[in-house]
Amino acid sequence: LRRQKVDIKKLSNELLNSNLTALSQAITLVESQSNRHEDSVKKLIENCLPHAGNSVRIGITGVPGVGKSTFIESFGMHLISQGHKVAVLAVDPSSSISGGSILGDKTRMEKLVQSPHSYIRPTASGTSLGGVSRKTRESIALCEAAGFDIILIETVGVGQSETLVHSMTDFFLLLKLAGAGDELQGIKRGIIEMADAIVINKADGNNIDQAKSAKLEFNRALQLYPPKSNDWKPKVLLASGLKHQGIDKIWELIERFVKQTKSNQSFDDNRALQAKYWLTQSIEENLKKDFYSHSEIKIALKKELLKIDQKKTTAFEAAENLLKLYKKTKL
Amino acid sequence: LRRQKVDIKKLSNELLNSNLTALSQAITLVESQSNRHEDSVKKLIENCLPHAGNSVRIGITGVPGVGKSTFIESFGMHLISQGHKVAVLAVDPSSSISGGSILGDKTRMEKLVQSPHSYIRPTASGTSLGGVSRKTRESIALCEAAGFDIILIETVGVGQSETLVHSMTDFFLLLKLAGAGDELQGIKRGIIEMADAIVINKADGNNIDQAKSAKLEFNRALQLYPPKSNDWKPKVLLASGLKHQGIDKIWELIERFVKQTKSNQSFDDNRALQAKYWLTQSIEENLKKDFYSHSEIKIALKKELLKIDQKKTTAFEAAENLLKLYKKTKL
């Protein structure tokens, strides 16, 4: 990949013929930040896009220890038994620090790793959330073009990664453990609002009673939220990834979700909204980057903040001055 | 004000001498959107800023019918009895539609209106949230410069107005009514996270029992949230604006809040953060306005959205194209 020029036409064709080596090579290309590959990546995406989109994109989140890998192994194998092809991607903006903990433990996905109907790709990492988003969105498209009809996107939920995954999936699944009664305690802000289903994992053996009472509590909490615009009422389910219990019910639920949201048009509306969201996000991130990274602005910004602190100017007047300076330097 | 040039030096001096007519005239000047007054407003603010800031800024929100006016009358008169000077401002971004319902009912603030130690100013309205924010922030500074040491900022909580008021106050108070048990139902997203205190109003007569059980429920809900960065634990209190019950306890609570946050520096830190927030908000709002209102961008944006829809491009590639075009038109 590094030495020679990639034959994008050949690579695209192989990928579209479900060649997994080609898919891996294509994702590596997308993930490389080198400017040398920019045109190749563009062409590759252009070739694949018309064949992308025909999948169900499922976001899966939960704290470390909730059993994500074991759950994905069990869930993925069930999907394959139903005739699906399953790609598993991971989003982990923290991986540059942690060294990529996510999807690292493939011993818990032993069967899924070996199945010819699955594709597992660890960690789209990167320095900026915008970069991670782009790589993940493009990797999703490549997997779809390669024939995968179910895309699982796993995140550990560090920082804003859950919002990011939520903004590129059709269905968002929150994995939880039953604890000592106060299940909602310590749950991340906003996460319940994003969930289309909450799955209490490890609901087996002695855990069953606790899991049932956790289910009650989550159901109560869900009622406090206003209905979603797509009319979907989030559900709480019990499951055990380890014992393969309740996994079939989760997929039945998601199938019902897809049927319902496709019939009321909200499935497609949501995808269009997501595209628009990423377009404006990308535009605005760049506008801000351009402004704040400007050397003259950097100096002037510090001065204006000091003046605000000294009660010599207001935030609004300071903003006006900075914008004037910015426009002047652009001319 | 319209016919002749305003003598800003005279106006500023009168305002700094607590002349309420001058204060009203100054706020009117701030609220006028005419470019003719721009320099006058700048000079006025410049003169007043060094004397601003020495107040406790309290945001008060609640749905229509919760008894805001009656509460403010009772609360404001209590503050005055404690030797304070109280300014009441209102934020109502919807007032261009509703005709300004807020603070309109001055019959419920009969005593406060007549007190020489109060100043009541209805509705800073405007077409944009940014405009409303600026006018309100500047009006706060003017009131402070005129000697008011407590600023109450009322909002009905339409749209984003609560976030706006929260971002310019030291203490945020949510007024609620006790209802039929499920108190949290229908409460606006994020509002509980903003509240420093929840006051169950109209907790009098036959309402007492309901109010007490509502207090329990809110206390339970508050425990679900992670602690605030200033270490303040939001409290739930009962009060009756009409019967003047519990009003003193609310002010005691706020005094404790001010003491605590001033001793751990978070009071000043918060104000500095707010100034920085409004600075960046104002910058970013203007960057976006400049971009999206550009006539060539408007046309190109529609084309790119269509191309995304037709799977001919991605959101990120579309953003790149638009930013390139934008830069080109700026040269």
Interface residues (C-beta under 8 A of the other chain):
Chain A: K42 I45 E46 L49 P50 A52 G53 R134 R137 E138 A141 L184 Q185 G186 I187 R189 E193 Q223 L224 Y225 P226 A272 A275 K276 Y277 W278 L279 S282 I283 E284 N286 L287 K288 F291 E304 L305 I308 D309 K311 K312 T313 T314 A315 F316 E317 A318 A319 E320 L322 L323 K330 L331
Chain B: K42 I45 E46 L49 P50 A52 G53 R134 R137 E138 A141 L184 Q185 G186 I187 R189 E193 Q223 L224 Y225 P226 A272 A275 K276 Y277 W278 L279 S282 I283 E284 N286 L287 K288 F291 E304 L305 I308 D309 K311 K312 T313 T314 A315 F316 E317 A318 A319 E320 L322 L323 K330 L331
